[in-house]
Amino acid sequence: MKLPSFEFLRARSLAEAWALHSDAGGDAVYLSGGHSVVPSMALRLQAPSRLIDISQIAELHGVELQGETLRIGAMTRHAEVLANPLIARHAPLLSRAAPHVAHPAIRNRGTIGGNLALADPASEFPAAVLAMRAELEVMGPEGRRMIAADDFFLDLYETALIPGEVLTAIHVPLPPEGRVFGFDEIARRRGDYAMVGVAAQADMSDGVVSDASVTLFSVGVTPMRAAAAQDALEGAPLSTDSIARAQAALATDLDPPDDPGFPAERRLQLARVLLGRVLTRMEAVQ
């Protein structure tokens, strides 16, 4: 299907991007990698009168350590997330999620900022940043805001971004020694949207879980924090018993949609199985 007609403009600074957005009366969309916006326009899911290319804005690029966090620019492409050594060391859930994101051609163009701003509930990166308790840096004409990942994803394709704001970076707290990580998903084919996925991390002290963070994706309208599963792991060794308790707790955490081709109970069972796999792998490396 052909795209609807639109005006294409390139911004060289955030101030210029905000001005171009304002001049369009809000009927504008920011374009980074284009692998979310362009398909949605082709399907007539949105039809902005103006596309504003923000890919050349310097503030949106770069991966660097800043104090106790790793700052990842929103224009970091999926392939860079996969290959960057700082991300692999300090934000390993992202580097583990990246190979599951679509296919190499898309990973070479798609950006992490565009992915998070779209907030697709079946996407890998939103669940990863939620599990890492990252903060999202956004900037608009009124200034800079830091939004906790737990507060960023509001509803289906809906985030805490105010019209005109730009997601500029992701700030990931540096992991302490002893933290273990796990990520996996079940999809019909490699590169397809996940049927269910899990991102998890846990701090281990003397073999006991002191802080667990478990999130799931493709189980609701947003990435979901599994609070009851986390509680089931806290204060206990990561073992067969605690993993079984966490799996059982998913019945409290999740209320997946009931689809005629994929019943809710089947999705919940897959979530239990996948969580068990991820936590068992984490147990093996502690």
N, C-alpha and C positions, 0 to 999 in steps of 0.2 A: 504494500500500500504506500502511496506517495505521501510525503510529509505535507502538512498544511503550510501555507505561506507564512514567512516570518522574516524579521529583520535580524541580521547577524552583526554584532559589534564586539570588538575586543577591548577589554580593559587592561591597562598597564599598571594600575594601582587599585588598592581597596577603595580609596576615595572616589576614583573614577567609576568603579563598579557600582558603588552605592548611588552615585549621581545618575548613571544610566538606568538603574533599576527604578529610581524615583521618577525620572522623566517618562518612563513607560507607564506610570500610574499603577505600578505594582504588577502589570501584566507582562512580566518578564521572568525568565528562568536563567540561573547561572549554569554555565557549561564548563565542566572540567575535562573528564575523559570522554563523555558522550555516550557511554554504553548503558546508561539508564535512561537519560533524557530522550535520546533519539528514538529508541524502540517504542517508548511510551507515546511519543508524538506520532509515530507511524501507525500505532494502534488507536489513535485519537483519544488516548486517555488524558492528554493535556494538549493544549493548542495555544501556547503563549505567542504574543505578537512580536516578542523580542527575545533572542538568545544572547547572553552576555558571556563571552569566552573569558574565563579568569585564569587560564592555564599559564599565562606568562607573568603572573604577579609573584614577585620574589618572596614575599612573606609566607606564601603557601608551600614553599619548597624546603627540603632539607630534613635531616634526621640528626639530632644532637642531644647530648646529655646536658641537662639544666638542673643543677643541684641534685635533688633527690628524685628527679623524674627524667624520663626519656621523652623528648618532644618530637613528634612525628608530623611533619607538614602534611596538610590535607591533600596536596597534589602528589604525594608519594604514590607511585603506581603499584599495582598489585605485584608485578614482577619484582619491583624494588623491595617490597615488603618480604617477599620470599628470599631475596638474596642478601639483604643488608645485614652485616655482622652485628651491629648494635641492636637491631631488632631481635635477631636470633638469641642474643645473650640476655637482653633485658626485657623483652616482650615476646617470649617464645610462643605464646598462644597464637599470636598473629602470624608468625612464620610457619607454624604448623597448620593454621587454617588456610593460608594462601594457596597451597597446591589444590585444594578442593574448590577454589573459586573458578567456575567456568572453565575456559580453555586458554592455552598460551596466547593466542592472538588477542583475546579480550584482556588478559592479564597485562599485556604489554601497553595497553592504552587506558584501561580503567583505573580509577584512583580511589584510595581508601576514603577520602573525604566525600566523594560523590556517592560511594557505597553506603556510608553511614548516614548521609543526609537523605538518601532514598528511604532507608529504614525498612527494607524488605524483610519480613519476618522469617523467610527461609534462607537468609543470607548468613554467611559465616562470620564476617568481621563484627557485626553488632553484638553477637553473643560473646565473642572473644573480648572486646573492650569492656563489656559488662562484667565478665568473669574476672578481669584484671582490675576492676574498680577504677578504671581510667576516668579522666576528666576531659571534656570536650571544650576546646577554646573556640569561642565564636566572637565575631566582631561585626558591628554595625555602626551606623551614624551616631548612635548614642554611646558608643564605647565598647569595651571588651567585657565579656562575661565568661566565667568558667562554670560549666554545667556537669554535674556528676552523671556518669553513664546511666545510673539507676533512675535519673530524672529526665533523661534525654529522649528516650523512646516512649511515646505517649499512646499511640494507637496504630492501626494499620496505615503504613506509609505516612505517619504523622510524628513529628518531632517537636522539641521545645524551641526550635528556631523561629524567630519572629521574621515576618516578611521583610526582605532586604538584607538580613544578616547573612554572613558568610561563615561557614565552618572553616576555621583556619588551621587548627592543629589538634592532635590527640596527645594528651599528657598521661604517660603510664608510670605509676610509682615503681621505683626500682625494687626488684624482688630481694628479700633477705636470703642468706644462706639457708639451705635446707628446704626451700620451697620446691614442690614437685608439680608437674603440669600434665594435663591430658586433653586431647582433642580428637574427635572422630565424628563421622556422620555415616548415615545409610542413605544411599541414593540408588535409583534404578540403574543409572549409568554414570561413569566418572564424568564430572562436569555438569551433570544435571542438578537442578535444585534438590536439596536434601529432603528426604521424607521425614527424617528426624536427625538432630545433631546435638552434641554435648561438648561444652568447653568447661574445664575445671582446673582449679589449682588449690593447693593446700600447703600450709606451713607445718613442718614436722619438728617436734622437739622431743628428744629421747624416745622416738618411735611413736609419739602420740600426736594426733592432729590438734593444732592449736588455733588454726584459722582455715576454714574451708570456704571456697567460693565455687558454686556450681550453677551453670546456666545452660539452658536448652534453646534450640531454635527449630523452627518449622513445627511448633506445637501450639501456637496461638497467634494472636495478632501482633505481638511484639516478641523480641527475645525475652525469655522468662527466667527469672532467678528462682532456683529451687530451694527455698528457705528451709523447708522441713527436711529435705535431704541433707542440707548443710548441717543442721542441728543434729541429725543422726550420726554424723561423722565426728562432731566436736568432742574433744576430751577422751577419745578412744584411739587405739591403734588402727591403722588402715589395714583391715583384715577381712576375711570372708564374712564374719558376723556383722561388722559395721557396714560393709558394702551391701549386704542383704537388707539391713535396716534402711539404708539410703534408698535402695531400689523400691522398697515398700512405701517409703514416704512420698514418692512421686505421685501417688494417688491423691495426696493432699495438695501437692504443689500445682498439678496440671489439670486442666479441663479442656483437652484438645477439641477442635471442631469435629463434628460428625459429618463426614462426607460419604455419599453413597458408594463411591469407589474405594474409600479408605476409612473405615469406621473408626470412631474415637478410641475404642478399646484396643484396636490393633495398633494404633499409633502410640498409645500409652504403653503397651507391651513392648514395642520396639524401643521406646525410650528407656524402659527398665533394662532391657538387654544391653543396649548401648552404654548406659551409665555403668553397668557392671563391667563391661569390657574396659572402659576408660579408667575406672578406679582400680581395677586389677593391674593394669599396666603401670599406673602410678605407684601401687604397692610394690611392684617388682623393682622399681628404681630408687626407692627411698633409702 
